[in-house]
Amino acid sequence: MSLPVVLYLLAAVLVLAGLAGTLLPVLPGAPLVFAGLLLAAWADGFQHVGPWPLLALGGLALLSLVVDLWATAHGARRVGASRLAMLGATLGTVAGLFFGLPGLLLGPFAGALGGELLHRRSLDPQHLGAAGKVGAGTWLGLVLGAVLKLALAFAMLGVFALAWWL
């Protein structure tokens, strides 16, 4: 196998890992997509994809990181989540990785709920309802962030494809 073929295969693996990383919190999605696309452009000697498309790709990757932080914080803030709820959502997301798709869907909610209950230090029905609202709002922020990151990752692929074929 020639070196360019190996580089293109490695670039494809990075892009696929990056697409998975837009949904899985342990992988840096957009930076991996960017690294894969940069590697593909480099393997081609930057003949098809030059500096301007690469600059746009880098900007989209940075925007993806900002969107991720914003969406999570926005969802949590809208429902008045405490710092413990945010920490719980993060820990719940990581723990959820070990339980597949159900864990990824329920982990952030359960973590935010638990964190908010620890913050409120009460299990009375009024606090349980408020903590459930915080858990749901934080979870919706995480889902919104994942959807926006995935859209930006596909926009990166579109920019790269246009630059390659135009």
Backbone as ProteinMPNN parsed JSONL, in Angstrom:
{"seq_chain_A": "MSLPVVLYLLAAVLVLAGLAGTLLPVLPGAPLVFAGLLLAAWADGFQHVGPWPLLALGGLALLSLVVDLWATAHGARRVGASRLAMLGATLGTVAGLFFGLPGLLLGPFAGALGGELLHRRSLDPQHLGAAGKVGAGTWLGLVLGAVLKLALAFAMLGVFALAWWL", "coords_chain_A": {"N_chain_A": [[0.845, -1.17, 0.0], [0.574, 2.204, -0.833], [2.018, 5.259, 0.493], [0.298, 7.627, 0.313], [-2.248, 6.383, 0.188], [-2.406, 5.104, 2.67], [-2.364, 7.371, 4.293], [-4.778, 8.605, 3.516], [-6.588, 6.657, 4.398], [-6.097, 6.756, 7.166], [-6.908, 9.377, 7.58], [-9.644, 9.109, 7.018], [-10.393, 7.424, 9.134], [-9.932, 9.154, 11.292], [-11.843, 11.145, 10.74], [-14.239, 9.657, 10.919], [-14.072, 8.848, 13.604], [-14.213, 11.362, 14.725], [-16.819, 12.134, 13.969], [-18.257, 10.304, 15.485], [-17.442, 11.274, 17.931], [-18.846, 13.64, 18.131], [-21.146, 12.909, 19.276], [-20.437, 11.281, 21.403], [-19.138, 11.939, 24.56], [-16.458, 11.537, 25.29], [-14.714, 11.733, 23.21], [-13.039, 14.153, 21.262], [-14.928, 15.593, 19.089], [-15.236, 17.595, 16.743], [-12.524, 18.604, 16.57], [-11.205, 16.197, 15.877], [-12.42, 15.578, 13.421], [-11.547, 17.808, 11.972], [-8.75, 17.334, 12.086], [-8.587, 14.965, 10.588], [-9.493, 15.855, 8.066], [-7.581, 17.803, 7.506], [-5.324, 16.167, 7.364], [-6.003, 14.663, 5.087], [-5.994, 16.701, 3.163], [-3.304, 17.407, 3.297], [-2.091, 15.003, 2.512], [-2.675, 15.091, -0.139], [-1.056, 17.06, -0.953], [-2.048, 19.594, -0.67], [-3.302, 20.286, -3.018], [-5.989, 20.206, -3.825], [-7.431, 21.225, -1.671], [-6.966, 24.176, -0.218], [-5.458, 26.919, 1.675], [-7.597, 28.726, 2.439], [-10.092, 27.222, 2.543], [-9.239, 25.459, 4.555], [-8.847, 27.194, 6.672], [-11.486, 27.99, 7.068], [-12.533, 25.516, 7.854], [-11.15, 25.129, 10.262], [-12.217, 27.273, 11.707], [-14.904, 26.435, 11.871], [-14.535, 24.159, 13.434], [-13.636, 25.306, 15.847], [-15.916, 26.821, 16.437], [-17.694, 24.756, 16.92], [-16.758, 23.762, 19.366], [-17.297, 25.948, 21.019], [-20.09, 26.092, 20.753], [-20.824, 23.692, 21.947], [-20.161, 24.086, 24.672], [-21.769, 26.33, 25.176], [-24.439, 25.405, 24.655], [-24.858, 23.409, 26.592], [-24.502, 24.869, 28.973], [-26.499, 26.787, 28.604], [-28.888, 25.276, 28.555], [-28.829, 24.307, 31.177], [-28.789, 26.683, 32.698], [-31.238, 27.85, 32.059], [-33.024, 26.43, 33.548], [-32.186, 26.824, 36.09], [-30.002, 25.33, 37.175], [-27.684, 24.018, 39.538], [-24.131, 24.189, 40.318], [-23.38, 21.681, 41.182], [-25.286, 20.118, 39.912], [-24.51, 20.415, 37.242], [-21.956, 19.255, 37.365], [-22.77, 16.717, 38.119], [-24.195, 15.969, 35.8], [-22.114, 15.795, 33.979], [-20.543, 13.735, 35.112], [-22.467, 11.724, 35.072], [-22.768, 11.411, 32.335], [-20.271, 10.388, 31.572], [-20.242, 8.016, 33.109], [-22.441, 6.814, 31.932], [-21.446, 5.986, 29.495], [-20.529, 3.405, 29.816], [-22.743, 1.874, 29.684], [-23.856, 1.73, 27.217], [-26.166, 2.893, 24.672], [-28.605, 3.366, 26.205], [-27.421, 4.223, 28.614], [-26.057, 6.5, 27.777], [-28.189, 8.135, 27.172], [-29.681, 8.279, 29.56], [-27.802, 8.743, 31.584], [-26.715, 11.505, 31.782], [-29.049, 12.871, 32.599], [-29.726, 11.528, 35.009], [-27.407, 12.055, 36.482], [-27.44, 14.892, 36.643], [-29.832, 15.227, 38.026], [-29.212, 13.888, 40.451], [-27.044, 15.485, 41.317], [-28.325, 17.949, 41.674], [-30.121, 17.282, 43.687], [-28.304, 16.734, 45.728], [-27.297, 19.296, 46.042], [-29.568, 20.693, 46.955], [-30.116, 19.294, 49.25], [-32.324, 17.862, 50.163], [-35.148, 15.693, 50.117], [-37.802, 16.17, 49.792], [-41.066, 16.286, 48.188], [-41.42, 18.707, 46.714], [-38.794, 19.608, 46.199], [-37.856, 17.404, 44.822], [-39.335, 17.546, 42.431], [-38.376, 19.988, 41.403], [-35.692, 19.331, 41.094], [-35.917, 17.317, 39.206], [-36.797, 18.832, 37.027], [-34.5, 20.376, 36.607], [-32.724, 18.322, 35.91], [-33.91, 17.436, 33.497], [-33.751, 19.793, 31.942], [-30.986, 20.21, 31.802], [-30.24, 17.883, 30.46], [-31.585, 18.278, 28.03], [-30.113, 20.468, 27.102], [-27.633, 19.231, 26.662], [-28.345, 17.456, 24.601], [-29.151, 19.273, 22.612], [-26.678, 20.523, 22.18], [-25.23, 18.328, 21.127], [-26.619, 17.834, 18.73], [-26.202, 20.263, 17.36], [-23.39, 20.214, 17.185], [-23.039, 17.967, 15.566], [-24.25, 18.866, 13.218], [-22.466, 20.935, 12.561], [-20.161, 19.417, 12.131], [-20.893, 17.984, 9.841], [-21.172, 20.157, 8.145], [-18.511, 20.878, 7.98], [-17.529, 18.693, 6.534], [-18.898, 19.173, 4.17], [-17.803, 21.656, 3.326], [-15.172, 20.839, 2.882], [-15.568, 18.93, 0.842], [-16.646, 20.545, -1.204], [-14.469, 22.266, -1.665], [-12.608, 20.398, -2.544], [-13.692, 19.373, -4.945], [-14.266, 21.588, -6.501]], "CA_chain_A": [[0.0, 0.0, 0.0], [1.398, 3.403, -0.919], [1.871, 6.199, 1.605], [-0.928, 8.438, 0.236], [-3.424, 5.559, 0.504], [-2.393, 4.939, 4.123], [-2.744, 8.659, 4.865], [-6.212, 8.793, 3.287], [-7.293, 5.748, 5.307], [-5.978, 7.332, 8.506], [-7.772, 10.567, 7.585], [-11.023, 8.632, 7.107], [-10.593, 6.937, 10.504], [-10.037, 10.334, 12.148], [-13.133, 11.789, 10.479], [-15.286, 8.813, 11.493], [-13.965, 8.973, 15.063], [-14.71, 12.695, 15.05], [-18.281, 12.124, 13.876], [-18.715, 9.614, 16.702], [-17.142, 12.159, 19.046], [-19.845, 14.691, 18.28], [-22.207, 12.354, 20.114], [-19.828, 10.688, 22.596], [-18.406, 13.021, 25.224], [-15.051, 11.268, 25.57], [-13.92, 12.011, 22.016], [-13.183, 15.537, 20.779], [-15.498, 15.408, 17.761], [-14.834, 18.523, 15.681], [-11.075, 18.597, 16.354], [-10.81, 14.981, 15.146], [-12.848, 15.756, 12.025], [-10.601, 18.758, 11.383], [-7.452, 16.662, 11.917], [-8.718, 14.044, 9.458], [-9.582, 16.617, 6.815], [-6.263, 18.406, 7.307], [-4.441, 15.089, 6.907], [-6.359, 14.354, 3.698], [-5.491, 17.802, 2.329], [-1.837, 17.303, 3.283], [-1.736, 13.828, 1.7], [-2.849, 15.515, -1.525], [-0.147, 18.176, -1.214], [-2.878, 20.8, -0.668], [-3.653, 20.597, -4.402], [-7.428, 20.42, -3.947], [-7.934, 21.987, -0.524], [-5.91, 25.125, 0.129], [-5.492, 27.577, 2.992], [-8.877, 29.339, 2.806], [-11.022, 26.2, 3.063], [-8.723, 24.935, 5.822], [-9.135, 28.216, 7.679], [-12.929, 27.861, 7.339], [-12.708, 24.277, 8.621], [-10.672, 25.409, 11.614], [-13.219, 28.129, 12.344], [-16.066, 25.607, 12.201], [-14.152, 23.3, 14.554], [-13.669, 26.147, 17.047], [-17.318, 27.137, 16.694], [-18.295, 23.556, 17.493], [-16.383, 23.714, 20.78], [-18.036, 27.016, 21.691], [-21.496, 25.686, 20.755], [-20.977, 22.623, 22.927], [-20.173, 24.698, 25.999], [-22.92, 27.213, 25.272], [-25.708, 24.666, 24.705], [-24.973, 22.758, 27.888], [-24.699, 25.9, 29.987], [-27.782, 27.431, 28.346], [-29.935, 24.378, 29.031], [-28.781, 24.25, 32.64], [-29.136, 27.995, 33.246], [-32.669, 28.124, 31.861], [-33.808, 25.764, 34.598], [-31.596, 27.151, 37.386], [-29.163, 24.233, 37.673], [-26.539, 24.353, 40.386], [-22.849, 23.648, 39.845], [-23.398, 20.243, 41.452], [-26.083, 19.488, 38.856], [-23.654, 20.378, 36.049], [-20.949, 18.23, 37.622], [-23.474, 15.433, 38.068], [-24.497, 15.65, 34.399], [-20.854, 15.373, 33.358], [-20.212, 12.408, 35.648], [-23.478, 10.796, 34.555], [-22.464, 11.15, 30.924], [-19.112, 9.491, 31.53], [-20.68, 6.71, 33.614], [-23.368, 6.26, 30.954], [-20.701, 5.368, 28.397], [-20.34, 1.986, 30.089], [-24.033, 1.193, 29.578], [-24.346, 1.851, 25.849], [-27.093, 3.974, 24.326], [-29.446, 3.778, 27.345], [-26.594, 4.969, 29.562], [-25.781, 7.829, 27.22], [-29.412, 8.932, 27.225], [-30.149, 8.472, 30.935], [-26.714, 9.142, 32.473], [-26.67, 12.945, 32.076], [-30.236, 13.244, 33.367], [-29.592, 11.001, 36.371], [-26.327, 12.785, 37.149], [-27.908, 16.249, 36.963], [-30.839, 15.066, 39.077], [-28.499, 13.592, 41.694], [-26.281, 16.672, 41.722], [-29.251, 18.971, 42.168], [-30.615, 16.814, 44.985], [-27.228, 16.978, 46.702], [-27.244, 20.745, 46.264], [-30.737, 21.119, 47.742], [-30.054, 18.533, 50.508], [-33.674, 17.544, 50.613], [-35.87, 14.774, 49.248], [-39.246, 16.398, 49.826], [-41.624, 16.278, 46.828], [-41.201, 19.982, 46.007], [-37.41, 19.619, 45.722], [-37.719, 16.352, 43.804], [-39.863, 18.088, 41.175], [-37.444, 21.009, 40.898], [-34.472, 18.636, 40.659], [-36.267, 16.655, 37.946], [-36.804, 19.881, 35.995], [-33.092, 20.691, 36.341], [-32.179, 17.176, 35.172], [-34.429, 17.459, 32.127], [-33.199, 20.955, 31.234], [-29.568, 19.953, 31.536], [-30.204, 16.838, 29.438], [-31.956, 18.898, 26.751], [-28.964, 21.26, 26.665], [-26.632, 18.306, 26.113], [-28.859, 16.961, 23.318], [-29.051, 20.398, 21.672], [-25.265, 20.654, 21.844], [-24.832, 17.215, 20.262], [-27.223, 18.052, 17.408], [-25.493, 21.376, 16.716], [-22.029, 19.761, 16.854], [-23.135, 17.061, 14.422], [-24.514, 19.713, 12.045], [-21.21, 21.613, 12.213], [-19.242, 18.419, 11.575], [-21.297, 17.737, 8.453], [-20.822, 21.369, 7.402], [-17.072, 20.773, 7.703], [-17.38, 17.75, 5.413], [-19.384, 19.843, 2.968], [-16.792, 22.637, 2.908], [-14.043, 20.087, 2.342], [-15.973, 18.331, -0.444], [-16.73, 21.617, -2.196], [-13.105, 22.713, -1.994], [-11.923, 19.314, -3.264], [-14.211, 19.166, -6.296], [-14.432, 22.825, -7.284]], "C_chain_A": [[0.896, 1.24, 0.0], [1.081, 4.351, 0.246], [0.613, 7.061, 1.488], [-2.19, 7.635, 0.59], [-3.538, 5.369, 2.016], [-2.841, 6.242, 4.792], [-4.236, 8.935, 4.681], [-7.044, 7.891, 4.199], [-7.256, 6.272, 6.743], [-6.861, 8.57, 8.636], [-9.235, 10.154, 7.732], [-11.342, 8.126, 8.518], [-10.753, 8.12, 11.464], [-11.383, 11.023, 11.977], [-14.267, 10.973, 11.097], [-15.27, 8.86, 13.022], [-14.49, 10.333, 15.511], [-16.227, 12.778, 14.975], [-18.879, 11.409, 15.086], [-18.523, 10.523, 17.913], [-18.097, 13.329, 19.186], [-20.999, 14.224, 19.16], [-21.674, 11.765, 21.417], [-18.945, 11.726, 23.272], [-16.921, 12.761, 25.454], [-14.141, 11.544, 24.379], [-14.125, 13.461, 21.587], [-13.629, 15.542, 19.319], [-14.95, 16.305, 16.677], [-13.318, 18.588, 15.498], [-10.587, 17.345, 15.62], [-11.228, 15.062, 13.678], [-11.871, 16.698, 11.323], [-9.251, 18.094, 11.126], [-7.491, 15.699, 10.734], [-8.753, 14.765, 8.123], [-8.255, 17.309, 6.495], [-5.275, 17.363, 6.795], [-4.733, 14.719, 5.449], [-5.861, 15.445, 2.75], [-3.976, 17.734, 2.205], [-1.374, 16.131, 2.415], [-1.819, 14.148, 0.217], [-1.893, 16.647, -1.89], [-0.877, 19.508, -1.294], [-3.24, 21.248, -2.089], [-5.138, 20.936, -4.55], [-7.99, 21.325, -2.847], [-6.797, 22.872, -0.032], [-6.141, 25.799, 1.469], [-6.853, 28.147, 3.381], [-9.909, 28.315, 3.264], [-10.542, 25.619, 4.399], [-8.963, 25.921, 6.963], [-10.626, 28.157, 8.061], [-13.208, 26.613, 8.173], [-12.258, 24.464, 10.073], [-11.656, 26.277, 12.382], [-14.466, 27.348, 12.739], [-15.763, 24.678, 13.377], [-14.17, 24.086, 15.863], [-15.107, 26.511, 17.429], [-18.03, 25.95, 17.337], [-17.981, 23.435, 18.982], [-17.158, 24.755, 21.583], [-19.516, 26.634, 21.821], [-21.74, 24.617, 21.821], [-21.066, 23.197, 24.343], [-21.42, 25.564, 26.192], [-24.217, 26.435, 25.458], [-25.905, 24.005, 26.057], [-25.259, 23.788, 28.977], [-26.071, 26.561, 29.836], [-28.933, 26.567, 28.866], [-29.986, 24.335, 30.545], [-29.229, 25.576, 33.265], [-30.632, 28.279, 33.148], [-33.532, 27.492, 32.94], [-33.196, 25.964, 35.98], [-30.738, 26.053, 37.992], [-28.01, 24.762, 38.518], [-25.259, 23.801, 39.76], [-22.782, 22.141, 40.087], [-24.22, 19.494, 40.397], [-25.263, 19.373, 37.575], [-22.571, 19.306, 36.195], [-21.583, 16.848, 37.551], [-23.795, 15.015, 36.646], [-23.244, 15.159, 33.69], [-20.479, 13.965, 33.817], [-21.2, 11.358, 35.154], [-23.248, 10.445, 33.099], [-21.313, 10.167, 30.801], [-19.506, 8.095, 32.013], [-21.604, 6.025, 32.611], [-22.691, 5.594, 29.775], [-20.578, 3.858, 28.573], [-21.63, 1.18, 29.932], [-24.668, 1.364, 28.201], [-25.305, 3.022, 25.669], [-28.025, 4.347, 25.485], [-28.659, 4.595, 28.377], [-26.292, 6.371, 29.08], [-27.011, 8.732, 27.28], [-29.837, 9.249, 28.66], [-29.073, 9.003, 31.882], [-26.675, 10.631, 32.783], [-27.867, 13.406, 32.912], [-30.098, 12.791, 34.819], [-28.504, 11.746, 37.144], [-26.743, 14.184, 37.545], [-28.944, 16.203, 38.081], [-30.163, 14.823, 40.428], [-27.713, 14.788, 42.208], [-27.173, 17.755, 42.29], [-29.841, 18.567, 43.517], [-29.556, 16.991, 46.069], [-27.133, 18.463, 47.042], [-28.375, 21.203, 47.194], [-30.79, 20.432, 49.11], [-31.432, 18.218, 51.072], [-34.323, 16.599, 49.605], [-37.378, 15.005, 49.294], [-39.771, 16.557, 48.4], [-41.393, 17.57, 46.038], [-39.79, 20.034, 45.431], [-37.167, 18.538, 44.681], [-38.212, 16.846, 42.449], [-38.921, 19.108, 40.559], [-36.167, 20.356, 40.387], [-34.722, 17.881, 39.353], [-36.286, 17.637, 36.785], [-35.373, 20.26, 35.616], [-32.448, 19.56, 35.534], [-32.621, 17.177, 33.721], [-33.847, 18.62, 31.33], [-31.737, 20.771, 30.874], [-29.425, 18.918, 30.425], [-30.558, 17.429, 28.067], [-30.831, 19.781, 26.21], [-27.879, 20.386, 26.057], [-27.062, 17.78, 24.743], [-28.771, 18.052, 22.256], [-27.601, 20.586, 21.227], [-24.805, 19.566, 20.89], [-25.374, 17.398, 18.845], [-26.488, 19.164, 16.661], [-24.071, 20.976, 16.32], [-22.042, 18.839, 15.65], [-23.387, 17.856, 13.143], [-23.235, 20.434, 11.61], [-20.196, 20.638, 11.622], [-19.605, 18.103, 10.118], [-21.056, 18.972, 7.581], [-19.335, 21.356, 7.055], [-16.828, 19.825, 6.528], [-17.839, 18.382, 4.104], [-18.395, 20.864, 2.433], [-15.612, 21.924, 2.263], [-14.379, 19.518, 0.957], [-16.063, 19.394, -1.533], [-15.348, 22.087, -2.62], [-12.382, 21.654, -2.835], [-12.37, 19.249, -4.725], [-14.415, 20.438, -7.098], [-13.111, 23.394, -7.72]], "O_chain_A": [[1.867, 1.308, 0.754], [0.034, 4.256, 0.885], [-0.093, 7.219, 2.484], [-3.1, 8.166, 1.227], [-4.63, 5.461, 2.577], [-3.612, 6.214, 5.751], [-4.887, 9.444, 5.593], [-8.082, 8.309, 4.711], [-8.263, 6.235, 7.45], [-7.486, 8.788, 9.674], [-9.983, 10.777, 8.486], [-12.432, 8.371, 9.036], [-11.61, 8.091, 12.348], [-11.998, 11.44, 12.959], [-15.16, 11.536, 11.729], [-16.323, 8.907, 13.659], [-15.136, 10.442, 16.553], [-16.857, 13.416, 15.819], [-19.883, 11.852, 15.644], [-19.356, 10.535, 18.82], [-18.159, 13.951, 20.246], [-21.735, 15.037, 19.72], [-22.381, 11.75, 22.424], [-18.091, 12.329, 22.622], [-16.188, 13.693, 25.787], [-12.92, 11.583, 24.532], [-15.257, 13.945, 21.551], [-12.795, 15.5, 18.415], [-14.264, 15.828, 15.774], [-12.856, 18.624, 14.357], [-9.651, 17.425, 14.825], [-10.472, 14.66, 12.793], [-11.422, 16.418, 10.211], [-8.67, 18.275, 10.056], [-6.535, 15.625, 9.962], [-8.117, 14.336, 7.16], [-7.859, 17.387, 5.332], [-4.481, 17.643, 5.897], [-3.808, 14.487, 4.67], [-5.365, 15.148, 1.663], [-3.426, 17.974, 1.13], [-0.395, 16.243, 1.676], [-1.115, 13.545, -0.593], [-1.921, 17.14, -3.018], [-0.385, 20.45, -1.914], [-3.456, 22.434, -2.338], [-5.502, 21.838, -5.303], [-8.919, 22.097, -3.084], [-5.798, 22.387, 0.499], [-6.917, 25.319, 2.295], [-7.233, 28.062, 4.548], [-10.55, 28.526, 4.293], [-11.356, 25.322, 5.274], [-9.25, 25.516, 8.09], [-10.975, 28.261, 9.237], [-14.026, 26.648, 9.092], [-12.925, 24.001, 10.999], [-11.902, 26.048, 13.566], [-15.024, 27.567, 13.814], [-16.628, 24.436, 14.218], [-14.664, 23.591, 16.876], [-15.464, 26.507, 18.607], [-18.879, 26.134, 18.209], [-18.844, 23.049, 19.77], [-17.62, 24.478, 22.69], [-20.12, 26.83, 22.876], [-22.756, 24.648, 22.514], [-21.951, 22.826, 25.115], [-22.048, 25.531, 27.25], [-25.016, 26.772, 26.332], [-27.005, 24.038, 26.609], [-26.152, 23.597, 29.802], [-26.729, 26.861, 30.833], [-29.84, 27.064, 29.534], [-31.068, 24.328, 31.133], [-29.966, 25.581, 34.251], [-31.219, 28.878, 34.049], [-34.637, 27.959, 33.215], [-33.638, 25.34, 36.945], [-30.748, 25.866, 39.209], [-27.442, 25.818, 38.236], [-25.305, 23.041, 38.793], [-22.196, 21.408, 39.291], [-23.887, 18.366, 40.033], [-25.314, 18.347, 36.896], [-22.307, 18.546, 35.263], [-21.001, 15.919, 36.991], [-23.684, 13.837, 36.309], [-23.301, 14.22, 32.895], [-20.14, 13.108, 33.0], [-20.811, 10.229, 34.851], [-23.502, 9.318, 32.675], [-21.375, 9.223, 30.014], [-19.139, 7.099, 31.389], [-21.562, 4.805, 32.454], [-23.282, 4.735, 29.121], [-20.529, 3.117, 27.592], [-21.616, -0.047, 30.035], [-25.872, 1.166, 28.037], [-25.262, 4.005, 26.41], [-28.224, 5.536, 25.736], [-29.186, 5.551, 28.945], [-26.271, 7.318, 29.866], [-26.889, 9.949, 27.422], [-30.297, 10.354, 28.944], [-29.396, 9.646, 32.881], [-26.609, 10.997, 33.957], [-27.721, 14.227, 33.817], [-30.324, 13.571, 35.745], [-28.668, 12.032, 38.33], [-26.444, 14.63, 38.653], [-28.932, 17.046, 38.978], [-30.496, 15.467, 41.423], [-27.719, 15.07, 43.407], [-26.821, 18.407, 43.273], [-30.036, 19.413, 44.39], [-29.877, 17.357, 47.199], [-26.914, 18.832, 48.196], [-28.156, 22.003, 48.104], [-31.439, 20.934, 50.028], [-31.672, 18.296, 52.277], [-34.082, 16.691, 48.401], [-38.151, 14.14, 48.883], [-39.014, 16.92, 47.499], [-41.191, 17.525, 44.824], [-39.607, 20.461, 44.291], [-36.368, 18.724, 43.763], [-37.574, 16.591, 41.428], [-38.689, 19.103, 39.35], [-35.618, 20.775, 39.368], [-33.843, 17.814, 38.494], [-35.841, 17.312, 35.684], [-35.07, 20.445, 34.437], [-31.711, 19.817, 34.582], [-31.815, 16.948, 32.819], [-33.487, 18.451, 30.165], [-31.303, 21.131, 29.779], [-28.577, 19.066, 29.544], [-29.91, 17.12, 27.067], [-30.616, 19.839, 24.999], [-27.271, 20.755, 25.052], [-26.243, 17.671, 23.831], [-28.363, 17.786, 21.126], [-27.329, 20.784, 20.043], [-24.07, 19.844, 19.943], [-24.665, 17.145, 17.871], [-26.185, 19.027, 15.475], [-23.595, 21.351, 15.248], [-21.155, 18.916, 14.8], [-22.805, 17.556, 12.101], [-22.956, 20.529, 10.415], [-19.452, 20.996, 10.709], [-18.723, 17.971, 9.269], [-20.764, 18.835, 6.393], [-18.944, 21.774, 5.965], [-16.025, 20.114, 5.641], [-17.24, 18.152, 3.054], [-18.168, 20.937, 1.225], [-15.111, 22.352, 1.223], [-13.58, 19.612, 0.025], [-15.61, 19.174, -2.656], [-15.093, 22.284, -3.808], [-11.624, 21.997, -3.742], [-11.549, 19.092, -5.629], [-14.715, 20.358, -8.289], [-13.073, 24.429, -8.385]]}, "name": "protein", "num_of_chains": 1, "seq": "MSLPVVLYLLAAVLVLAGLAGTLLPVLPGAPLVFAGLLLAAWADGFQHVGPWPLLALGGLALLSLVVDLWATAHGARRVGASRLAMLGATLGTVAGLFFGLPGLLLGPFAGALGGELLHRRSLDPQHLGAAGKVGAGTWLGLVLGAVLKLALAFAMLGVFALAWWL"}
